Amino acid sequence: MIFASSSSGSGSALSMIILLVAMFALMYFMMIRPQRKEQKRMQAMLSAMEIGDAVVTTGGFYGIIIDISEDDVIVEFGNNKNCRIPMRKEAIAQVEKPEQAAAAKEEKAAAAKTADKDAKK
């Protein structure tokens, strides 16, 4: 009788361990793995930056990279050539290559023409 009660306790402990392992695995796949994937994407984006790329900062400012150093970039904002601000690479939220910007502009213009033709019919 004593032996039977101790074996049921060990079965309960085993199920608790399995439940904890399953919870940690779920937490890893739901939280940690996507965060690492995003960090790798950001690192690749920052390492691929070049002079002349259009950027958006974490503060929401749009600018163009005019100089790049090891950890910093100098970004020119607006049409004023005197508004150049040095900032950390980590402050860049998005990078758009000039070729991507031109392709996006052409796609937008083509979509607008198609919408105009459809509206006239």
C-alpha positions as CSV (number, residue, x, y, z in Angstrom):
1,M,0.0,0.0,0.0
2,I,2.8,2.4,0.8
3,F,4.6,1.3,-2.4
4,A,1.4,2.1,-4.5
5,S,1.1,5.6,-3.1
6,S,4.8,6.4,-3.9
7,S,4.6,5.2,-7.5
8,S,1.5,7.4,-8.2
9,G,3.5,10.4,-6.8
10,S,6.4,9.7,-9.1
11,G,4.0,9.5,-12.1
12,S,2.6,12.9,-11.1
13,A,6.1,14.3,-10.8
14,L,7.0,13.0,-14.3
15,S,4.0,14.5,-15.8
16,M,4.9,17.8,-14.1
17,I,8.4,17.7,-15.6
18,I,7.0,16.9,-19.1
19,L,4.5,19.8,-18.7
20,L,7.3,22.3,-17.7
21,V,9.5,21.1,-20.7
22,A,6.6,21.6,-23.0
23,M,6.0,25.1,-21.6
24,F,9.6,26.1,-22.1
25,A,9.6,24.7,-25.6
26,L,6.4,26.7,-26.4
27,M,7.9,29.9,-24.9
28,Y,11.1,29.4,-27.0
29,F,9.2,29.0,-30.3
30,M,6.7,31.8,-29.5
31,M,9.0,34.4,-28.1
32,I,12.8,33.9,-28.3
33,R,13.1,32.4,-31.8
34,P,11.2,35.2,-33.6
35,Q,13.2,37.8,-31.7
36,R,16.5,36.3,-32.8
37,K,15.2,36.1,-36.4
38,E,14.3,39.8,-36.2
39,Q,17.7,40.6,-34.8
40,K,19.4,38.8,-37.7
41,R,17.3,40.6,-40.2
42,M,18.1,44.0,-38.7
43,Q,21.8,43.2,-38.5
44,A,21.8,42.2,-42.2
45,M,19.9,45.4,-43.1
46,L,22.4,47.6,-41.2
47,S,25.4,45.8,-42.7
48,A,24.0,46.2,-46.2
49,M,23.6,50.0,-45.9
50,E,25.4,52.1,-48.5
51,I,25.9,55.8,-49.1
52,G,22.9,57.2,-51.0
53,D,20.3,54.8,-49.4
54,A,17.1,56.4,-48.2
55,V,16.5,55.6,-44.5
56,V,13.8,56.0,-41.9
57,T,15.0,56.6,-38.3
58,T,13.4,55.1,-35.2
59,G,12.0,58.6,-34.6
60,G,10.2,58.6,-37.9
61,F,12.5,61.0,-39.8
62,Y,13.3,60.3,-43.5
63,G,16.8,61.0,-44.8
64,I,19.6,59.9,-47.0
65,I,22.9,58.4,-45.8
66,I,25.9,60.6,-46.8
67,D,28.6,58.9,-44.8
68,I,29.1,55.6,-42.9
69,S,31.7,54.7,-40.2
70,E,32.1,51.7,-38.0
71,D,29.1,52.4,-35.6
72,D,27.7,55.7,-36.9
73,V,26.1,57.1,-40.0
74,I,25.6,60.7,-41.1
75,V,22.1,61.3,-42.4
76,E,21.0,64.3,-44.4
77,F,17.4,65.3,-43.8
78,G,15.1,67.2,-46.2
79,N,16.1,69.4,-49.0
80,N,18.4,71.5,-46.8
81,K,21.9,70.3,-47.4
82,N,23.0,71.8,-44.1
83,C,20.8,69.5,-42.0
84,R,23.2,66.6,-41.5
85,I,23.0,64.6,-38.3
86,P,25.4,61.9,-37.1
87,M,23.6,59.0,-35.4
88,R,24.1,55.4,-34.4
89,K,23.4,52.7,-36.9
90,E,20.9,51.2,-34.4
91,A,18.8,54.3,-34.8
92,I,17.9,53.3,-38.4
93,A,14.6,51.5,-38.5
94,Q,14.3,50.9,-42.3
95,V,16.6,51.1,-45.3
96,E,15.4,51.6,-48.9
97,K,17.8,51.3,-51.8
98,P,17.5,53.8,-54.6
99,E,16.6,51.0,-57.1
100,Q,13.8,49.9,-54.7
101,A,12.5,53.4,-54.4
102,A,12.4,53.8,-58.2
103,A,10.6,50.5,-58.7
104,A,8.0,51.3,-56.0
105,K,7.4,54.7,-57.6
106,E,6.8,53.1,-61.0
107,E,4.5,50.5,-59.6
108,K,2.5,53.2,-57.8
109,A,2.2,55.3,-61.0
110,A,1.1,52.2,-63.0
111,A,-1.5,51.4,-60.4
112,A,-2.8,55.0,-60.5
113,K,-3.1,54.9,-64.3
114,T,-5.0,51.6,-64.1
115,A,-7.4,53.1,-61.5
116,D,-7.9,56.2,-63.6
117,K,-8.8,54.1,-66.7
118,D,-11.2,52.0,-64.6
119,A,-12.9,55.1,-63.2
120,K,-13.4,56.6,-66.7
121,K,-15.2,53.4,-68.0
